[in-house]
């Protein structure tokens, strides 16, 4: 699974109401205001998911992309 800011943008700009990405270890459910990240292998004593504001997730992804681009541009 690869998540990028485009997945978040289509939801934040109301192009779609919901976007779901699934990988080996987690599922990401992106909604306009809140994104839910589900750990598919959570232990019994662990919370199986966490919530993050979608706008905050977008900012994290943009910073990540910038960091990767800068690292490999050298």
N, C-alpha and C positions, 0 to 999 in steps of 0.2 A: 504494500500500500504506500502510495506517495500522496501526501496532502500538500497543497500549495495555496497561495493566496487566492487563486482563481476559484477554487472550490468555495471559499468563504465569500468572495465577492458576489458570486451568483445568488447566494442567499441574502446577503446584506443589501443588495440592490433590488431585491424582490423579483428577480428573474425566476427563481424557484423558491418555494416555501421551505424546502427541506432538502438536505443533501446527506447521503450516508456513504461512508467509505469503510471498507472492511479489509483487514489484513490478518496475518497469522496470530497476532497477540492481542489486537484491540479492534474495536469498532468506534468510529467517530460519527456522531449524529449532529450535524450542523443545522441549527435553526437561527432565525433572525437575531434573537437577543442572547441566546445561551447555546453553548455547544457542550454535549455530553461525550466524554471519552470513557469507554467501557473496557476494562481489563478482562479479557476472556479467560484468564488463568488466575484470577484472584483467589487467594487462600481464604479459608473460612473466617479468619480473624481480620481480614482486610475488607475495606469498602470496595465493591466491585466497579465503581465508576467515580469520576470527578466531573465537576461542572466548571466551565470558564465562560466569561462573557465573550461572545463572538467577536466583538470589536477588539478586545484584548488579544484574542487568538490571531486575528488578522495582523495586528502590530508585531507580534512575536514572529510570525511567518515572514513578514517583510524584512525584519531585522536579520533573521536567519538567512534569507536569500542574499541580502547585502553582504553578510559575513562570508558566505560561501563564494559569492562572485569575487569579492576582494581577495580572498585566499588564493583562488585559482587564476586570478588575472595576472599575478606576479610572474 
